[in-house]
Amino acid sequence: MPFDREREMFKATCGDCGNECEIPFKPKEDRPVYCKECFQTHREN
């Protein structure tokens, strides 16, 4: 069974910079999501 199916992406707004981004999971209302750049910053701290 091949796994070449595209991952469903969801549009979201970054909780830090406010830019629109796409994430591979459905965002929850009570948790902020971050774009790739802001996520890296949060991960390093």
Secondary structure, DSSP 8 states (H G I E B T S, - for coil): ---------EEEE-TTT--EEEESS---TTS----HHHHHHHHH-
